[in-house]
Amino acid sequence: MYSKFGDMGLARLVFDKIGDKDLLVWNCLVDGYVRNGEVEFALKVSDEMPKRDKFTWTCLVDGLCKCGKVEVAREIFDRMDDGDKSLVTWNVMIHGYMKSGKIELAAELFETMPKRSLISWNSMIDGYQGNGCFYEAMKLFEALLNEGFVPINATLSSALSAVSGLAVLGNGRWIHLFVVKNGFEVAGVLESALAVFKGIAKKKLAHWTAIIVGLGMHGLADQALELITEMRRIGMKPHAITFIGVLNACSHAGLAKNIIESMPVTVKPNKVIWMSLLGGARNHGNLEIGEYAARNLIEKDSDARTGCYTVLSNMYAAAGKWDKVSHVREMMKNRGVVKDAGCSIIEYKGQLHRFIVGDKSHPQTQDIYAKLREIREKLKLEGHV
């Protein structure tokens, strides 16, 4: 009880007065130290324990990961018998690696874990997008759907972040899959989706969000706006994902900006929303809105990734504002932001294909280069050199 209120001194006094201490008592003290950020004391107590169980180990791994001591957490994780490694322990370790930027180690654990839960997938997808690996996040989101898992809001939010980071929000492929999984689009016919939606007597937030996202994918801004207005009229509070659905529908960047500024105080625009607006501004060549989105993105997210700076720099270059391009590059240099190697992503028959400058790891590289040579020869024959 004392540990819950942060008084570990009294908690330890009570513990020391207990004569016959069972495993539960020991675990309570370890858990108390971990909850109060005193992981070193938790480790000392665990060394004194006559016996440890799954809870003890998981508690220690969790505490060490949260305070940034991932290497020590891994040492303890490796010391554990396989039978003591619960699903929670695996997930905690993966989340810890992703939080500390050790992406490859997280992926290695994810691939070797005997069983995965939705939390395991969420940790990986969110970790990938949080570390700027947007392509990997999108591919994993597709794999999650293929495995039969039903995404929750956290999954969808991470996937949207990845799509925003790649500036391919317009295709809506991954969000479309989510809507299909939830039964709101039957054979791609939006009318059927609307009919299903209207027939639901007690609509929940997920219902409103799914149909608005569906309308957004089809560019039906007016209908999406009508629904979000109706939501607010009846007292249903939309969340960030609902607004992103509306943003997808807005072909006019100025309208998107107005939507963001009209968002209620309880729903603060996050980096996904700002990146969506930045992508829309770039697509429509609206430099003013692009600067507005980038400024807010950088202010709200001090760890704003390369994507934000790159999109803004490209917009300035397209407008011939080379002094601004230099300013953005200088800002990137001062903040230690390193531009990734040039990368193109093409969607073909529902699959994403990534091409990086100088990389020939694509399984169809030989066929692709053969086709390019063929096109080049045909252009020469037509006089295009």
C-alpha positions in Angstrom: 0.0 0.0 0.0 2.8 2.4 0.9 4.6 1.7 -2.4 1.5 2.9 -4.3 1.7 6.3 -2.6 5.5 6.5 -3.4 6.7 6.0 0.2 9.2 3.2 -0.4 10.9 3.9 2.9 7.8 2.8 4.9 7.2 0.0 2.4 10.6 -1.4 3.1 10.1 -1.1 6.9 6.9 -3.1 6.7 8.6 -5.7 4.4 11.5 -6.1 6.9 9.1 -6.8 9.8 7.4 -9.7 7.9 8.8 -12.9 9.2 7.9 -15.6 6.7 8.0 -13.8 3.3 6.4 -15.6 0.4 6.9 -14.9 -3.3 4.0 -12.4 -3.4 5.6 -10.2 -0.7 8.9 -10.2 -2.5 7.2 -9.3 -5.8 5.3 -6.5 -4.2 8.5 -4.8 -3.0 10.2 -5.3 -6.4 7.1 -3.9 -8.2 7.0 -1.0 -5.8 10.6 0.0 -6.5 10.0 -0.3 -10.2 6.8 1.8 -10.1 8.6 4.5 -8.3 11.6 4.6 -10.6 14.0 3.0 -8.2 15.1 0.2 -10.5 18.6 -0.2 -8.9 16.9 -1.1 -5.5 14.5 -3.5 -7.4 17.5 -5.3 -8.9 19.2 -5.6 -5.4 16.0 -7.0 -3.9 15.6 -9.5 -6.8 19.2 -10.7 -6.1 18.1 -11.5 -2.5 15.0 -13.4 -3.5 15.1 -17.1 -2.8 12.9 -17.7 -5.9 11.7 -15.6 -8.9 8.7 -16.1 -11.2 7.4 -14.6 -14.5 6.1 -11.5 -12.7 9.5 -10.8 -11.1 11.4 -11.0 -14.3 8.8 -9.1 -16.4 8.7 -6.4 -13.7 12.5 -5.9 -13.9 12.6 -5.9 -17.7 9.8 -3.4 -17.9 11.4 -1.1 -15.3 14.8 -1.2 -17.0 13.4 -0.5 -20.4 11.4 2.5 -19.1 14.4 4.1 -17.6 16.5 3.6 -20.8 18.7 0.7 -19.6 17.7 -1.6 -22.5 21.1 -3.4 -22.5 20.7 -4.4 -18.9 17.0 -5.4 -19.5 18.2 -7.7 -22.4 20.7 -9.3 -20.1 17.9 -10.2 -17.7 15.7 -11.2 -20.6 18.4 -13.7 -21.8 18.9 -15.1 -18.3 15.2 -16.0 -18.1 14.1 -19.6 -18.8 11.9 -19.9 -21.9 9.0 -20.9 -19.7 9.3 -17.6 -17.7 9.2 -15.4 -20.8 5.6 -14.4 -21.1 4.1 -12.6 -24.0 4.1 -9.4 -21.9 7.9 -9.8 -21.4 8.6 -10.1 -25.1 6.4 -7.1 -25.9 8.1 -5.0 -23.2 11.5 -5.8 -24.6 10.4 -5.0 -28.2 8.9 -1.7 -27.1 12.1 -0.9 -25.1 14.3 -1.5 -28.2 12.0 0.6 -30.4 11.9 3.5 -27.9 15.7 3.5 -27.8 16.0 3.4 -31.6 17.4 -0.1 -31.8 15.2 -1.1 -34.6 17.0 -4.1 -35.9 17.2 -5.7 -32.4 13.4 -5.1 -32.0 12.7 -6.7 -35.4 14.9 -9.7 -34.5 12.9 -10.3 -31.3 9.6 -9.9 -33.1 10.6 -12.5 -35.7 11.8 -15.0 -33.0 9.0 -14.7 -30.5 6.9 -17.9 -30.2 3.5 -16.1 -30.2 2.4 -12.5 -31.1 -0.5 -10.5 -29.9 -1.9 -7.3 -31.3 0.2 -5.4 -28.9 3.3 -7.0 -30.4 2.3 -5.8 -33.8 1.4 -2.3 -32.6 4.7 -1.9 -30.8 6.6 -2.8 -34.1 4.4 -0.6 -36.4 4.5 2.4 -34.0 8.2 1.8 -33.4 9.0 1.7 -37.1 7.1 4.9 -37.9 8.4 6.7 -34.8 11.9 6.0 -36.0 11.2 7.2 -39.6 11.0 3.7 -41.1 7.7 4.4 -42.8 7.9 1.8 -45.5 8.6 -1.0 -43.0 5.7 0.2 -40.9 3.3 0.0 -43.9 4.5 -3.4 -44.9 4.0 -4.7 -41.4 0.6 -3.2 -41.3 -0.3 -5.1 -44.4 1.1 -8.3 -42.8 -1.0 -7.7 -39.7 -4.2 -7.6 -41.8 -3.1 -10.7 -43.7 -2.7 -12.5 -40.4 -6.3 -11.8 -39.6 -5.8 -9.2 -36.8 -8.3 -6.4 -36.5 -6.5 -3.1 -36.0 -7.5 -0.8 -33.1 -7.2 3.0 -33.1 -3.6 2.8 -31.9 -2.7 0.6 -34.9 -4.6 2.8 -37.3 -3.0 6.0 -36.0 0.5 4.5 -36.4 -0.3 3.3 -40.0 -1.6 6.8 -40.8 1.7 8.3 -39.5 3.6 6.0 -41.8 1.5 6.8 -44.8 1.9 10.5 -44.0 5.6 10.2 -43.7 5.8 8.6 -47.1 3.4 11.3 -48.5 1.2 8.7 -50.1 -1.9 9.4 -48.1 -3.9 9.9 -51.3 -4.0 6.3 -52.3 -5.6 5.3 -49.0 -4.7 1.6 -49.6 -4.0 0.7 -46.0 -6.9 2.6 -44.5 -9.1 1.0 -47.1 -8.1 -2.4 -45.9 -9.0 -1.3 -42.3 -12.5 -0.2 -43.4 -13.0 -3.4 -45.4 -12.1 -5.4 -42.3 -14.7 -3.6 -40.3 -17.5 -4.3 -42.9 -18.2 -0.7 -44.0 -17.4 -1.2 -47.6 -18.9 -4.1 -49.5 -17.2 -4.9 -52.9 -16.0 -1.3 -52.9 -19.5 0.1 -53.3 -19.7 3.2 -51.1 -23.5 3.3 -51.2 -23.6 -0.1 -49.5 -21.2 1.2 -46.8 -23.5 4.3 -46.2 -26.6 2.0 -46.1 -24.9 -0.2 -43.4 -23.9 2.9 -41.5 -27.4 4.5 -41.6 -28.9 1.2 -40.4 -26.9 1.1 -37.2 -29.2 2.2 -34.4 -26.6 3.0 -31.8 -23.6 4.4 -33.6 -20.3 4.3 -31.8 -17.3 6.5 -32.4 -15.6 3.7 -34.4 -18.7 3.6 -36.8 -18.5 7.3 -37.5 -14.8 7.3 -38.0 -14.8 4.3 -40.4 -17.5 5.8 -42.7 -15.8 9.2 -42.6 -12.4 7.6 -43.5 -14.2 5.8 -46.3 -15.7 9.0 -47.7 -12.4 10.7 -47.4 -10.7 8.0 -49.5 -13.2 8.6 -52.2 -12.7 12.4 -52.1 -16.2 13.1 -50.9 -15.3 16.1 -48.7 -18.8 17.6 -48.5 -20.3 14.3 -47.2 -17.5 13.8 -44.8 -17.8 17.3 -43.5 -21.6 16.9 -43.1 -21.1 13.7 -41.0 -18.4 15.3 -38.8 -20.7 18.3 -38.2 -23.6 15.9 -37.3 -21.3 14.1 -34.9 -20.5 17.3 -33.0 -24.2 18.3 -33.1 -25.3 15.2 -31.2 -22.4 15.5 -28.8 -20.2 12.7 -30.2 -16.6 13.8 -29.9 -14.4 13.0 -32.9 -10.8 12.1 -32.4 -7.7 12.7 -34.5 -8.3 9.8 -36.8 -11.8 11.1 -37.7 -10.3 14.4 -38.7 -7.6 12.7 -40.8 -10.4 11.0 -42.7 -11.9 14.4 -43.6 -8.4 15.8 -44.5 -8.0 13.0 -47.0 -11.1 14.2 -48.8 -10.0 17.8 -49.1 -8.5 18.5 -52.5 -8.2 22.2 -51.4 -5.4 22.8 -48.9 -7.0 25.9 -47.6 -10.2 23.9 -46.7 -8.0 21.4 -44.9 -6.4 24.2 -42.9 -9.8 25.5 -41.9 -10.8 22.0 -40.7 -7.7 21.7 -38.5 -8.3 25.2 -37.0 -11.9 24.2 -36.3 -10.9 21.1 -34.3 -12.2 21.2 -30.7 -9.8 21.9 -27.9 -10.1 18.3 -26.7 -8.6 17.1 -30.0 -5.2 18.6 -30.5 -3.7 18.3 -34.0 -0.9 15.7 -33.8 2.1 15.1 -36.1 -0.1 12.8 -38.3 -2.5 15.6 -39.0 0.2 18.2 -39.6 2.0 15.9 -42.0 -1.2 15.2 -43.8 -1.7 18.9 -44.3 1.9 19.3 -45.5 1.4 16.5 -48.0 -1.8 18.1 -49.3 -0.1 21.5 -49.6 2.7 20.0 -51.6 0.4 18.1 -53.9 -1.5 21.4 -54.7 1.6 23.6 -54.7 0.3 25.8 -51.8 3.5 27.1 -50.3 1.8 29.2 -47.7 -0.1 26.3 -46.3 3.0 24.1 -46.5 5.0 26.6 -44.4 2.1 26.7 -41.9 2.0 22.9 -41.6 5.8 22.5 -41.4 6.1 25.2 -38.8 3.5 23.6 -36.5 4.9 20.1 -37.1 8.4 21.2 -36.1 7.1 23.2 -33.1 4.9 20.3 -31.9 7.5 17.5 -32.6 11.0 18.5 -31.7 12.1 15.2 -33.2 10.4 15.8 -36.5 11.9 13.4 -39.0 13.5 14.0 -42.4 10.2 13.8 -44.2 9.0 17.2 -43.0 12.1 19.0 -43.9 12.5 17.2 -47.2 8.9 18.0 -48.3 9.3 21.7 -47.4 12.7 21.9 -49.1 11.2 20.4 -52.3 8.3 22.8 -52.2 10.7 25.8 -52.0 12.8 24.3 -54.9 9.7 23.9 -57.0 8.8 27.6 -56.4 12.4 28.7 -57.2 13.0 29.9 -53.7 16.6 28.7 -53.4 17.5 30.9 -50.4 14.7 29.1 -48.5 16.0 25.7 -49.7 19.4 26.6 -48.2 17.8 27.8 -45.0 16.0 24.4 -44.6 19.1 22.5 -45.3 21.0 24.6 -42.8 18.3 23.9 -40.2 18.6 20.2 -40.9 22.3 20.3 -40.4 22.1 22.3 -37.1 19.5 19.8 -35.7 21.4 16.8 -36.8 18.8 15.6 -39.3 20.4 13.4 -41.9 18.6 13.1 -45.3 18.1 9.5 -46.2 19.2 8.1 -49.6 16.8 8.8 -52.4 13.9 6.4 -52.4 10.9 5.8 -54.6 7.9 3.7 -53.7 5.5 2.4 -56.4 2.2 0.6 -55.7 1.4 -2.1 -58.2 -1.5 -4.6 -57.9 -1.9 -3.8 -54.2 1.8 -4.3 -53.4 4.4 -1.7 -52.5 7.8 -1.8 -54.2 10.6 0.2 -52.8 13.6 1.4 -54.9 16.7 3.0 -53.2 19.5 4.8 -55.0 22.2 2.3 -55.8 20.3 -0.6 -54.3 19.7 -3.8 -56.4 18.1 -6.0 -53.7 14.7 -6.0 -55.4 13.8 -9.6 -56.4 13.0 -8.5 -59.9 16.0 -6.2 -60.4 17.3 -8.0 -63.5 13.9 -7.9 -65.2 13.5 -4.2 -64.3 16.9 -3.2 -65.7 16.3 -5.3 -68.8 13.0 -3.4 -69.5 14.8 -0.1 -68.9 17.4 -1.0 -71.5 14.7 -2.0 -73.9 12.9 1.4 -73.4 16.2 3.3 -73.7 16.9 1.6 -77.1 13.5 2.3 -78.4 13.9 6.0 -77.4 17.2 6.1 -79.3 15.5 4.6 -82.4 12.9 7.4 -82.3 15.6 10.0 -82.1 15.4 10.8 -78.4 19.0 10.7 -77.1 
